[in-house]
Amino acid sequence: MSDENQPLATAEGGKLSKKELNKLAKASKIAAIKAQKANLIEGSQQEEDEDVSVGMYGSYGLIQSADKKDITFTSISKISQDISGEEIWIRGRVHAIRTKGKTCFLVLRQRVYTAQVMMFVGEKISKQMLKFVSNIPKVSVSAKIMADFNLRL
């Protein structure tokens, strides 16, 4: 008889064939690879912990009359080259969000007018901010601050 066909004894007294042992070895290799990937992900998350855009994004809460704020909302139809580089507030509904890597496109809708907001990871915008923006549900009312934007018509 050859050694390949002979079952091997286990600690429990049962016997495993060579095929079953190969399956166990393969499963242990897969578990080791998953553990390595988990360690790499934890390491990259520690690098991402520094959020350079803290305070620039988040849920604003309800705008109620009990708390008077001096906010002037700009209509999307009124955006022109004249206000390029200024900080403005826009209230609109989220029409579409597309996030790919370090880039995010947000389309805000106000009646028949739309405005596309582009965000790129950099010195002012963090990856966490893009994650937050990509998780905003569609058709939610959004009051956004757009600081130092460049207008392209």
DSSP file (Angstrom, degrees, kcal/mol; ACC not computed):
  #  RESIDUE AA STRUCTURE BP1 BP2  ACC     N-H-->O    O-->H-N    N-H-->O    O-->H-N    TCO  KAPPA ALPHA  PHI   PSI    X-CA   Y-CA   Z-CA
    1    1 A M              0   0    0      0, 0.0     2,-0.2     0, 0.0     5,-0.0   0.000 360.0 360.0 360.0 149.3    0.0    0.0    0.0
    2    2 A S        -     0   0    0      1,-0.1     3,-0.5     0, 0.0     4,-0.4  -0.582 360.0-122.8 -92.4 159.7    1.1    3.6   -0.6
    3    3 A D  S    S+     0   0    0      1,-0.2     3,-0.5    -2,-0.2    -1,-0.1   0.734 104.1  69.4 -71.0 -23.5    1.3    6.3    2.1
    4    4 A E  S    S+     0   0    0      1,-0.2    14,-0.5    13,-0.1    -1,-0.2   0.854 101.1  43.8 -66.1 -35.6   -1.1    8.6    0.1
    5    5 A N  S    S+     0   0    0     -3,-0.5    -1,-0.2    12,-0.1    -2,-0.2   0.586  91.7  98.5 -87.5 -10.7   -4.1    6.4    0.6
    6    6 A Q  S    S-     0   0    0     -3,-0.5     2,-0.1    -4,-0.4    12,-0.1  -0.650  74.3-127.7 -82.0 128.8   -3.5    5.7    4.3
    7    7 A P        -     0   0    0      0, 0.0     2,-0.3     0, 0.0    10,-0.3  -0.455  20.7-129.0 -72.2 147.9   -5.5    7.9    6.7
    8    8 A L  E     -A   16   0A   0      8,-3.5     8,-3.0    -2,-0.1     2,-0.2  -0.732  20.8-115.2 -98.0 146.8   -3.6    9.7    9.4
    9    9 A A  E     -A   15   0A   0     -2,-0.3     6,-0.2     6,-0.2     2,-0.2  -0.534  26.8-153.7 -81.6 145.9   -4.6    9.5   13.1
   10   10 A T    >   -     0   0    0      4,-2.8     3,-1.2    -2,-0.2    -1,-0.0  -0.611  32.8-101.6-109.6 174.6   -5.7   12.7   14.9
   11   11 A A  T 3  S+     0   0    0      1,-0.3     4,-0.1    -2,-0.2    -2,-0.0   0.766 120.6  57.8 -67.7 -25.3   -5.6   13.5   18.6
   12   12 A E  T 3  S-     0   0    0      2,-0.1    -1,-0.3     1,-0.0     3,-0.1   0.524 119.9-106.9 -84.2  -4.8   -9.3   12.6   19.0
   13   13 A G  S <  S+     0   0    0     -3,-1.2    -2,-0.1     1,-0.4     2,-0.1   0.276  85.1 117.9  96.8 -12.1   -8.7    9.1   17.7
   14   14 A G        -     0   0    0     -5,-0.1    -4,-2.8     1,-0.0     2,-0.4  -0.325  61.5-123.4 -79.6 170.0  -10.4    9.8   14.4
   15   15 A K  E     -A    9   0A   0     -6,-0.2     2,-0.4    -3,-0.1    -6,-0.2  -0.956  16.2-157.4-123.3 137.9   -8.5    9.6   11.1
   16   16 A L  E     -A    8   0A   0     -8,-3.0    -8,-3.5    -2,-0.4     2,-0.1  -0.906  14.8-134.4-111.7 138.6   -8.0   12.2    8.4
   17   17 A S     >  -     0   0    0     -2,-0.4     4,-2.0   -10,-0.3     5,-0.1  -0.350  30.1-105.2 -81.2 170.3   -7.2   11.5    4.9
   18   18 A K  H  > S+     0   0    0    -14,-0.5     4,-2.3     1,-0.2     5,-0.2   0.859 121.5  56.5 -65.0 -34.5   -4.5   13.4    3.0
   19   19 A K  H  > S+     0   0    0      2,-0.2     4,-1.8     1,-0.2    -1,-0.2   0.904 107.4  47.6 -63.1 -42.8   -7.2   15.3    1.1
   20   20 A E  H  > S+     0   0    0      2,-0.2     4,-2.2     1,-0.2    -1,-0.2   0.878 110.3  52.5 -66.7 -38.2   -8.7   16.5    4.3
   21   21 A L  H  X S+     0   0    0     -4,-2.0     4,-2.4     1,-0.2    -2,-0.2   0.893 107.6  51.8 -63.8 -40.1   -5.3   17.6    5.6
   22   22 A N  H  X S+     0   0    0     -4,-2.3     4,-2.4     2,-0.2    -1,-0.2   0.889 108.5  51.6 -63.0 -38.9   -4.7   19.6    2.5
   23   23 A K  H  X S+     0   0    0     -4,-1.8     4,-2.3     2,-0.2    -2,-0.2   0.910 110.6  48.3 -62.9 -42.7   -8.0   21.3    3.0
   24   24 A L  H  X S+     0   0    0     -4,-2.2     4,-2.1     2,-0.2    -2,-0.2   0.896 111.5  49.7 -64.6 -40.3   -7.0   22.2    6.6
   25   25 A A  H  X S+     0   0    0     -4,-2.4     4,-2.0     2,-0.2    -2,-0.2   0.908 111.4  48.9 -64.9 -41.8   -3.6   23.5    5.4
   26   26 A K  H  X S+     0   0    0     -4,-2.4     4,-2.2     1,-0.2    -2,-0.2   0.902 110.2  51.3 -64.5 -41.0   -5.3   25.6    2.7
   27   27 A A  H  X S+     0   0    0     -4,-2.3     4,-2.2     1,-0.2    -1,-0.2   0.880 109.4  50.3 -64.1 -38.2   -7.8   27.0    5.3
   28   28 A S  H  X S+     0   0    0     -4,-2.1     4,-2.1     2,-0.2    -1,-0.2   0.875 109.4  51.2 -69.2 -36.3   -4.9   27.9    7.6
   29   29 A K  H  X S+     0   0    0     -4,-2.0     4,-2.2     2,-0.2    -2,-0.2   0.918 110.3  49.3 -63.9 -42.8   -3.1   29.7    4.8
   30   30 A I  H  X S+     0   0    0     -4,-2.2     4,-2.4     1,-0.2    -2,-0.2   0.902 110.2  50.9 -62.8 -41.9   -6.2   31.7    4.0
   31   31 A A  H  X S+     0   0    0     -4,-2.2     4,-2.0     1,-0.2    -1,-0.2   0.889 109.6  50.5 -63.6 -38.9   -6.6   32.6    7.6
   32   32 A A  H  X S+     0   0    0     -4,-2.1     4,-2.0     2,-0.2    -2,-0.2   0.896 110.4  49.5 -65.5 -40.4   -3.0   33.8    7.8
   33   33 A I  H  X S+     0   0    0     -4,-2.2     4,-2.3     2,-0.2    -2,-0.2   0.904 110.5  50.3 -65.1 -41.8   -3.5   36.0    4.6
   34   34 A K  H  X S+     0   0    0     -4,-2.4     4,-2.3     1,-0.2    -1,-0.2   0.885 109.1  51.7 -63.5 -38.4   -6.7   37.5    6.1
   35   35 A A  H  X S+     0   0    0     -4,-2.0     4,-2.1     2,-0.2    -1,-0.2   0.898 109.3  50.1 -65.3 -39.9   -4.8   38.3    9.4
   36   36 A Q  H  X S+     0   0    0     -4,-2.0     4,-2.2     2,-0.2    -2,-0.2   0.920 111.1  48.7 -62.6 -43.8   -2.1   40.0    7.3
   37   37 A K  H  X S+     0   0    0     -4,-2.3     4,-2.5     1,-0.2    -2,-0.2   0.893 109.7  52.3 -63.4 -39.7   -4.7   42.1    5.5
   38   38 A A  H  X S+     0   0    0     -4,-2.3     4,-2.4     1,-0.2    -1,-0.2   0.898 109.2  50.0 -63.5 -40.0   -6.4   43.0    8.7
   39   39 A N  H  X S+     0   0    0     -4,-2.1     4,-2.1     2,-0.2    -2,-0.2   0.892 110.9  49.1 -64.4 -39.9   -3.0   44.2   10.1
   40   40 A L  H  X S+     0   0    0     -4,-2.2     4,-2.2     2,-0.2    -2,-0.2   0.904 111.1  49.8 -65.7 -40.8   -2.4   46.3    7.0
   41   41 A I  H  X S+     0   0    0     -4,-2.5     4,-2.2     2,-0.2    -2,-0.2   0.911 110.4  50.0 -64.5 -42.7   -5.9   47.8    7.2
   42   42 A E  H  X S+     0   0    0     -4,-2.4     4,-1.8     1,-0.2    -1,-0.2   0.894 110.7  50.6 -62.4 -39.8   -5.3   48.7   10.9
   43   43 A G  H  X S+     0   0    0     -4,-2.1     4,-1.3     1,-0.2    -2,-0.2   0.897 111.5  46.9 -65.3 -40.7   -2.0   50.3   10.0
   44   44 A S  H  X S+     0   0    0     -4,-2.2     4,-1.7     1,-0.2    -1,-0.2   0.836 109.4  54.7 -71.3 -31.3   -3.6   52.4    7.3
   45   45 A Q  H  X S+     0   0    0     -4,-2.2     4,-0.7     2,-0.2    -1,-0.2   0.857 104.4  54.2 -69.1 -34.2   -6.4   53.4    9.6
   46   46 A Q  H  < S+     0   0    0     -4,-1.8     3,-0.5     1,-0.2     4,-0.3   0.869 108.7  49.1 -66.1 -34.8   -3.9   54.7   12.1
   47   47 A E  H >< S+     0   0    0     -4,-1.3     3,-0.7     1,-0.2    -2,-0.2   0.856 110.8  50.6 -69.0 -34.6   -2.4   56.9    9.4
   48   48 A E  H 3< S+     0   0    0     -4,-1.7    -1,-0.2     1,-0.2    -2,-0.2   0.549  84.0  91.8 -80.2  -7.4   -5.9   58.2    8.5
   49   49 A D  T 3<  +     0   0    0     -4,-0.7     2,-0.8    -3,-0.5    -1,-0.2   0.805  64.9  86.7 -59.9 -29.6   -6.7   59.1   12.1
   50   50 A E    <   -     0   0    0     -3,-0.7     2,-0.8    -4,-0.3    -1,-0.1  -0.631  66.5-165.7 -76.0 109.8   -5.3   62.6   11.5
   51   51 A D    >   -     0   0    0     -2,-0.8     3,-0.9     1,-0.1    -2,-0.1  -0.859  11.1-175.0-101.9 106.3   -8.3   64.5   10.1
   52   52 A V  T 3  S+     0   0    0     -2,-0.8    -1,-0.1     1,-0.2    -2,-0.0   0.633  80.3  56.5 -77.6 -13.1   -7.2   67.8    8.7
   53   53 A S  T >  S+     0   0    0      2,-0.0     3,-1.8     3,-0.0     4,-0.4  -0.083  70.3 151.5-111.2  35.2  -10.7   69.0    7.9
   54   54 A V  T <  S+     0   0    0     -3,-0.9     4,-0.1     1,-0.3    75,-0.0  -0.456  71.8  18.6 -64.5 133.7  -12.2   68.7   11.4
   55   55 A G  T 3  S+     0   0    0      2,-0.4    -1,-0.3    -2,-0.2     3,-0.1   0.320 103.0  91.1  88.0  -8.5  -15.0   71.2   11.9
   56   56 A M  S <  S+     0   0    0     -3,-1.8     2,-0.3    68,-0.1    89,-0.2   0.559  92.8  26.2 -94.3  -9.2  -15.5   71.7    8.1
   57   57 A Y  S    S+     0   0    0     -4,-0.4    -2,-0.4    87,-0.1     2,-0.2  -0.939  73.1  93.5-146.1 166.7  -18.1   69.0    7.8
   58   58 A G  S    S-     0   0    0     -2,-0.3     2,-0.4    71,-0.1    71,-0.0  -0.739  76.5 -42.5 136.9 176.3  -20.7   67.2    9.9
   59   59 A S        -     0   0    0     -2,-0.2    -2,-0.1     1,-0.2     0, 0.0  -0.635  44.0-165.0 -76.9 128.3  -24.4   67.4   10.7
   60   60 A Y        -     0   0    0     -2,-0.4    -1,-0.2     1,-0.2     2,-0.1   0.773  28.5-139.1 -86.7 -28.3  -25.4   71.0   11.3
   61   61 A G        -     0   0    0      2,-0.1    -1,-0.2     0, 0.0     2,-0.2  -0.393  42.6 -30.6  94.4-177.8  -28.7   70.3   13.0
   62   62 A L        -     0   0    0     -2,-0.1     2,-0.9     1,-0.1     0, 0.0  -0.511  49.8-137.5 -77.2 141.4  -32.0   72.2   12.6
   63   63 A I        +     0   0    0     -2,-0.2     2,-0.2     3,-0.0    -2,-0.1  -0.875  40.3 169.2 -97.0 104.6  -32.0   75.8   11.7
   64   64 A Q    >   -     0   0    0     -2,-0.9     3,-0.8     3,-0.2     5,-0.1  -0.713  48.7-115.7-117.7 164.7  -34.8   77.1   14.0
   65   65 A S  T 3  S+     0   0    0     -2,-0.2     3,-0.2     1,-0.2    -1,-0.1   0.674 107.6  72.5 -73.6 -16.2  -36.0   80.6   15.0
   66   66 A A  T 3  S+     0   0    0      1,-0.3     2,-0.6     2,-0.0    -1,-0.2   0.801 101.7  44.9 -67.3 -27.8  -35.0   79.9   18.7
   67   67 A D  S <  S-     0   0    0     -3,-0.8     2,-0.4     2,-0.0    -1,-0.3  -0.878  85.7-152.3-120.8  96.6  -31.4   80.2   17.7
   68   68 A K        +     0   0    0     -2,-0.6     2,-0.4    -3,-0.2    -3,-0.1  -0.555  17.8 179.7 -76.7 121.8  -30.9   83.3   15.4
   69   69 A K        -     0   0    0     -2,-0.4     2,-1.5    -5,-0.1    -2,-0.0  -0.934  33.2-126.4-121.2 146.2  -28.0   82.9   13.0
   70   70 A D        +     0   0    0     -2,-0.4     2,-0.5     2,-0.0    -2,-0.0  -0.635  54.2 147.6 -92.0  78.6  -26.8   85.4   10.4
   71   71 A I        -     0   0    0     -2,-1.5     2,-0.6     2,-0.0    -2,-0.1  -0.961  30.6-165.3-118.5 128.2  -26.9   83.1    7.4
   72   72 A T        -     0   0    0     -2,-0.5    17,-0.7     2,-0.0     2,-0.4  -0.958  13.6-148.5-113.2 116.5  -27.7   84.2    3.9
   73   73 A F  B     -b   89   0B   0     -2,-0.6     2,-0.4    15,-0.1    17,-0.2  -0.670   8.5-142.7 -85.2 135.6  -28.4   81.4    1.5
   74   74 A T        -     0   0    0     15,-3.3    17,-0.4    -2,-0.4     2,-0.2  -0.831  17.1-123.2 -98.5 133.3  -27.5   82.0   -2.2
   75   75 A S    >   -     0   0    0     -2,-0.4     3,-1.4     1,-0.1     4,-0.4  -0.505  15.6-129.3 -72.0 141.9  -29.7   80.7   -4.9
   76   76 A I  G >  S+     0   0    0      1,-0.3     3,-1.2    15,-0.2    -1,-0.1   0.842 109.5  59.9 -61.6 -32.2  -28.0   78.3   -7.3
   77   77 A S  G 3  S+     0   0    0      1,-0.2    -1,-0.3    36,-0.1    -2,-0.0   0.718 100.9  56.0 -68.6 -19.0  -29.4   80.3  -10.1
   78   78 A K  G <  S+     0   0    0     -3,-1.4     2,-0.3     2,-0.1    -1,-0.2   0.454  76.8 115.9 -92.7  -2.3  -27.6   83.4   -8.8
   79   79 A I    <   +     0   0    0     -3,-1.2     2,-0.3    -4,-0.4    -3,-0.0  -0.536  40.0 147.5 -71.4 127.8  -24.1   81.9   -8.8
   80   80 A S    >   -     0   0    0     -2,-0.3     3,-1.0    71,-0.0     4,-0.1  -0.849  64.1 -83.4-147.3-178.2  -21.9   83.7  -11.3
   81   81 A Q  G >  S+     0   0    0     -2,-0.3     3,-1.4     1,-0.2    70,-0.1   0.752 115.4  73.2 -63.6 -24.8  -18.2   84.7  -11.9
   82   82 A D  G 3  S+     0   0    0      1,-0.3    -1,-0.2     3,-0.0    -3,-0.1   0.806  99.5  42.7 -63.1 -30.6  -18.8   87.8   -9.7
   83   83 A I  G X  S+     0   0    0     -3,-1.0     3,-1.9     2,-0.1    -1,-0.3   0.233  81.0 136.3-102.7  14.3  -18.8   85.7   -6.5
   84   84 A S  T <  S+     0   0    0     -3,-1.4    66,-0.2     1,-0.3     3,-0.1  -0.420  72.1  20.8 -63.5 131.7  -15.9   83.5   -7.4
   85   85 A G  T 3  S+     0   0    0     64,-1.5    63,-0.3     1,-0.4    -1,-0.3   0.325 100.2 113.5  92.1  -6.2  -13.5   83.0   -4.4
   86   86 A E  S <  S-     0   0    0     -3,-1.9    63,-0.7    63,-0.1     2,-0.6  -0.528  71.7-111.5 -93.2 163.9  -16.1   84.0   -1.8
   87   87 A E        +     0   0    0     60,-0.2     2,-0.3    -2,-0.2    60,-0.2  -0.851  44.6 173.1 -94.8 124.3  -17.7   81.8    0.9
   88   88 A I  E     - C   0 146B   0     58,-1.4    58,-2.2    -2,-0.6     2,-0.4  -0.900  29.0-132.0-131.1 159.5  -21.3   81.2    0.3
   89   89 A W  E     -bC  73 145B   0    -17,-0.7   -15,-3.3    -2,-0.3     2,-0.4  -0.931  22.0-171.1-108.9 134.4  -24.1   79.0    1.7
   90   90 A I  E     - C   0 144B   0     54,-1.9    54,-2.2    -2,-0.4     2,-0.6  -0.993   9.7-158.9-125.7 132.1  -26.3   77.0   -0.6
   91   91 A R  E     + C   0 143B   0    -17,-0.4     2,-0.3    -2,-0.4    52,-0.2  -0.953  37.9 128.8-109.7 119.7  -29.4   75.1    0.5
   92   92 A G  E     - C   0 142B   0     50,-2.3    50,-3.1    -2,-0.6     2,-0.3  -0.950  56.1 -93.8-156.5 172.9  -30.3   72.4   -1.9
   93   93 A R  E     -DC 109 141B   0     16,-3.0    16,-3.2    -2,-0.3     2,-0.6  -0.752  42.0-109.1 -96.1 144.7  -31.2   68.7   -2.1
   94   94 A V  E     +D  108   0B   0     46,-1.7    45,-2.9    -2,-0.3    14,-0.2  -0.618  39.0 173.9 -74.1 119.7  -28.6   66.1   -2.8
   95   95 A H  E     -     0   0B   0     12,-3.3     2,-0.3    -2,-0.6    -1,-0.2   0.855  62.2  -8.0 -94.6 -44.6  -29.2   64.8   -6.3
   96   96 A A  E     -D  107   0B   0     11,-1.2    11,-3.0    42,-0.0     2,-0.4  -0.993  52.5-162.7-155.2 149.1  -26.2   62.5   -6.9
   97   97 A I  E     -D  106   0B   0     -2,-0.3     2,-0.4     9,-0.2     9,-0.2  -0.996   8.0-178.9-135.2 129.2  -23.0   61.6   -5.2
   98   98 A R  E     -D  105   0B   0      7,-2.6     7,-3.0    -2,-0.4     2,-0.4  -0.983   3.6-179.5-130.0 122.0  -20.0   59.8   -6.8
   99   99 A T  E     +D  104   0B   0     -2,-0.4     2,-0.3     5,-0.2     5,-0.2  -0.978   6.8 167.3-122.8 130.8  -16.9   59.0   -4.9
  100  100 A K  E >   -D  103   0B   0      3,-2.4     3,-1.3    -2,-0.4     2,-0.4  -0.892  62.2 -53.1-144.5 110.1  -13.9   57.2   -6.4
  101  101 A G  T 3  S-     0   0    0     -2,-0.3     0, 0.0     1,-0.2     0, 0.0  -0.456 123.8  -9.9  65.4-116.7  -10.6   57.0   -4.5
  102  102 A K  T 3  S+     0   0    0     -2,-0.4    19,-2.2    19,-0.1     2,-0.4   0.085 121.9  83.3-104.0  22.0   -9.6   60.5   -3.4
  103  103 A T  E <   -DE 100 120B   0     -3,-1.3    -3,-2.4    17,-0.2     2,-0.4  -0.964  51.2-176.1-128.6 142.4  -12.3   62.4   -5.5
  104  104 A C  E     -DE  99 119B   0     15,-2.4    15,-2.8    -2,-0.4     2,-0.5  -0.996   7.8-163.8-140.0 133.6  -15.9   63.1   -4.7
  105  105 A F  E     -DE  98 118B   0     -7,-3.0    -7,-2.6    -2,-0.4     2,-0.5  -0.976   8.8-173.8-116.5 127.1  -18.6   64.8   -6.9
  106  106 A L  E     -DE  97 117B   0     11,-2.9    11,-3.8    -2,-0.5     2,-0.6  -0.985   8.9-157.7-123.0 125.4  -21.7   66.0   -5.2
  107  107 A V  E     -DE  96 116B   0    -11,-3.0   -12,-3.3    -2,-0.5   -11,-1.2  -0.919   8.3-163.1-106.9 118.9  -24.6   67.4   -7.3
  108  108 A L  E     -DE  94 115B   0      7,-3.1     7,-2.4    -2,-0.6     2,-0.4  -0.829   5.9-155.5-100.4 139.6  -27.0   69.7   -5.4
  109  109 A R  E     +DE  93 114B   0    -16,-3.2   -16,-3.0    -2,-0.4     2,-0.3  -0.934  17.2 175.5-119.8 137.1  -30.4   70.5   -6.9
  110  110 A Q  E >   - E   0 113B   0      3,-3.1     3,-2.3    -2,-0.4     2,-0.3  -0.875  68.9 -55.8-141.5 104.8  -32.6   73.5   -6.3
  111  111 A R  T 3  S-     0   0    0     -2,-0.3    -1,-0.0     1,-0.3   -19,-0.0  -0.481 121.7 -20.3  57.1-117.3  -35.8   73.5   -8.3
  112  112 A V  T 3  S+     0   0    0     -2,-0.3     2,-0.3    -3,-0.1    -1,-0.3   0.447 122.9  90.4 -98.2  -0.3  -34.6   73.2  -11.9
  113  113 A Y  E <   -E  110   0B   0     -3,-2.3    -3,-3.1     2,-0.0     2,-0.3  -0.714  54.5-169.7 -99.1 146.1  -31.0   74.4  -11.2
  114  114 A T  E     -E  109   0B   0     -2,-0.3     2,-0.4    -5,-0.2    -5,-0.2  -0.953   8.2-163.6-131.5 153.5  -28.1   72.2  -10.2
  115  115 A A  E     -E  108   0B   0     -7,-2.4    -7,-3.1    -2,-0.3     2,-0.6  -0.999  13.2-144.1-135.4 134.1  -24.6   72.8   -8.9
  116  116 A Q  E     -E  107   0B   0     -2,-0.4     2,-0.5    -9,-0.2    -9,-0.2  -0.874  10.8-160.1-102.6 126.1  -21.8   70.3   -8.9
  117  117 A V  E     -E  106   0B   0    -11,-3.8   -11,-2.9    -2,-0.6     2,-0.5  -0.902   5.8-160.7-104.6 127.8  -19.4   70.3   -6.0
  118  118 A M  E     -E  105   0B   0     -2,-0.5     2,-0.4   -13,-0.2   -13,-0.2  -0.926   7.9-174.3-111.4 132.5  -16.0   68.7   -6.5
  119  119 A M  E     -E  104   0B   0    -15,-2.8   -15,-2.4    -2,-0.5     2,-0.4  -0.989   3.2-175.3-128.6 135.1  -13.8   67.6   -3.6
  120  120 A F  E     -E  103   0B   0     -2,-0.4     5,-0.3   -17,-0.2   -17,-0.2  -0.984  35.0-106.6-128.0 138.8  -10.3   66.2   -3.7
  121  121 A V        +     0   0    0    -19,-2.2     2,-0.2    -2,-0.4     5,-0.2  -0.451  67.5 118.7 -63.7 129.9   -8.2   64.9   -0.8
  122  122 A G  S    S-     0   0    0      3,-2.5   -70,-0.1    -2,-0.2     5,-0.1  -0.742  77.5 -44.2-163.1-150.0   -5.6   67.5    0.0
  123  123 A E  S    S+     0   0    0     -2,-0.2     3,-0.1     1,-0.2    -2,-0.1   0.751 136.2  28.8 -74.3 -23.4   -4.3   69.8    2.7
  124  124 A K  S    S+     0   0    0      1,-0.2     2,-0.5   -71,-0.1    -1,-0.2   0.678 116.3  59.4-106.1 -24.1   -7.8   71.1    3.6
  125  125 A I        -     0   0    0     -5,-0.3    -3,-2.5   -72,-0.0     2,-0.2  -0.924  69.1-159.3-114.5 127.8  -10.0   68.1    2.8
  126  126 A S     >  -     0   0    0     -2,-0.5     4,-1.5    -5,-0.2     3,-0.2  -0.540  31.8-112.2-101.4 167.6   -9.4   64.7    4.4
  127  127 A K  H  > S+     0   0    0      1,-0.2     4,-2.0     2,-0.2     5,-0.1   0.837 118.0  59.0 -63.9 -34.3  -10.4   61.1    3.4
  128  128 A Q  H  > S+     0   0    0      1,-0.2     4,-2.4     2,-0.2    -1,-0.2   0.867 101.9  53.7 -64.5 -36.1  -12.8   61.1    6.4
  129  129 A M  H  > S+     0   0    0      2,-0.2     4,-2.5     1,-0.2    -1,-0.2   0.908 108.1  49.4 -65.0 -41.3  -14.7   64.1    5.0
  130  130 A L  H  X S+     0   0    0     -4,-1.5     4,-2.5     2,-0.2    -2,-0.2   0.887 109.9  51.8 -64.4 -38.1  -15.1   62.3    1.6
  131  131 A K  H  X S+     0   0    0     -4,-2.0     4,-1.0     2,-0.2    -2,-0.2   0.920 110.4  48.6 -62.0 -43.7  -16.5   59.3    3.5
  132  132 A F  H >< S+     0   0    0     -4,-2.4     3,-0.6     1,-0.2    -2,-0.2   0.933 113.3  46.6 -61.6 -46.3  -19.0   61.5    5.4
  133  133 A V  H >< S+     0   0    0     -4,-2.5     3,-1.5     1,-0.2    -1,-0.2   0.887 108.4  55.4 -65.1 -39.4  -20.1   63.2    2.1
  134  134 A S  H 3< S+     0   0    0     -4,-2.5    -1,-0.2     1,-0.3    -2,-0.2   0.719 105.3  54.4 -68.6 -18.8  -20.5   59.9    0.3
  135  135 A N  T << S+     0   0    0     -4,-1.0    -1,-0.3    -3,-0.6    -2,-0.2   0.368  77.1 116.6 -96.0   5.0  -22.8   58.6    3.0
  136  136 A I  S <  S-     0   0    0     -3,-1.5     2,-0.0    -4,-0.2    -3,-0.0  -0.598  71.8-118.5 -70.7 128.3  -25.2   61.5    2.8
  137  137 A P    >   -     0   0    0      0, 0.0     3,-1.2     0, 0.0   -43,-0.2  -0.363  31.2-100.2 -69.1 148.6  -28.6   60.1    1.7
  138  138 A K  T 3  S+     0   0    0      1,-0.2   -43,-0.2   -45,-0.1     3,-0.1  -0.283 103.7  21.9 -63.8 153.4  -30.0   61.3   -1.6
  139  139 A V  T 3  S+     0   0    0    -45,-2.9     2,-0.3     1,-0.2    -1,-0.2   0.570  88.0 139.0  63.8  14.2  -32.8   63.9   -1.6
  140  140 A S    <   -     0   0    0     -3,-1.2   -46,-1.7   -46,-0.1     2,-0.3  -0.652  62.7-106.6 -83.3 146.3  -31.7   65.1    1.9
  141  141 A V  E     -C   93   0B   0     -2,-0.3     2,-0.5   -48,-0.2   -48,-0.2  -0.555  40.8-167.3 -73.4 131.3  -31.7   68.8    2.4
  142  142 A S  E     -C   92   0B   0    -50,-3.1   -50,-2.3    -2,-0.3     2,-0.7  -0.979  20.0-168.8-128.3 123.9  -28.2   70.1    2.5
  143  143 A A  E     -C   91   0B   0     -2,-0.5     2,-0.3   -52,-0.2   -52,-0.2  -0.917  28.3-175.9-108.0 103.0  -27.0   73.5    3.7
  144  144 A K  E     -C   90   0B   0    -54,-2.2   -54,-1.9    -2,-0.7     2,-0.6  -0.767  26.7-140.8-108.3 142.7  -23.4   73.5    2.5
  145  145 A I  E     -C   89   0B   0     -2,-0.3     2,-0.6   -89,-0.2   -56,-0.2  -0.892  16.4-166.6 -94.0 127.6  -20.6   76.0    3.0
  146  146 A M  E     -C   88   0B   0    -58,-2.2   -58,-1.4    -2,-0.6     3,-0.4  -0.921  10.7-167.3-115.1 104.6  -18.5   76.3   -0.2
  147  147 A A        -     0   0    0     -2,-0.6   -60,-0.2     1,-0.2   -61,-0.1  -0.755  61.6  -8.3 -99.5 138.2  -15.3   78.1    0.7
  148  148 A D  S    S+     0   0    0     -2,-0.4     2,-0.2   -63,-0.3    -1,-0.2   0.903  83.8 176.0  48.8  55.6  -12.9   79.5   -1.9
  149  149 A F        -     0   0    0    -63,-0.7   -64,-1.5    -3,-0.4     2,-0.5  -0.609  27.2-137.9 -90.7 152.4  -14.6   77.9   -4.9
  150  150 A N        -     0   0    0     -2,-0.2     2,-0.4   -66,-0.2   -69,-0.0  -0.949  20.6-141.8-108.0 125.3  -13.5   78.4   -8.5
  151  151 A L        -     0   0    0     -2,-0.5     2,-0.5   -70,-0.1   -67,-0.1  -0.710  16.9-174.1 -93.5 132.3  -16.4   78.9  -10.8
  152  152 A R              0   0    0     -2,-0.4    -2,-0.0     1,-0.1     0, 0.0  -0.980 360.0 360.0-124.8 118.7  -16.3   77.4  -14.3
  153  153 A L              0   0    0     -2,-0.5    -1,-0.1   -72,-0.0    -2,-0.0   0.391 360.0 360.0-101.5 360.0  -19.2   78.3  -16.6
